[in-house]
């Protein structure tokens, strides 16, 4: 017995939602924070810490 198109679509939608919320968004958030921290670190190596 085949799954109806509606059931298949709902399953794909749930899979996409879980992929986005469990994998993509946390990886994206961490990479943004890490890249900002790296940019500040490089900036401070070139220009010195704040208040110097």
Buried (B, 14 or more C-beta within 10 A) or exposed (E): EEEEEEEEEEEEEEEEEEEEEEEEEEEEEEEEEEEEEEEEEEEEEEEEEEEE
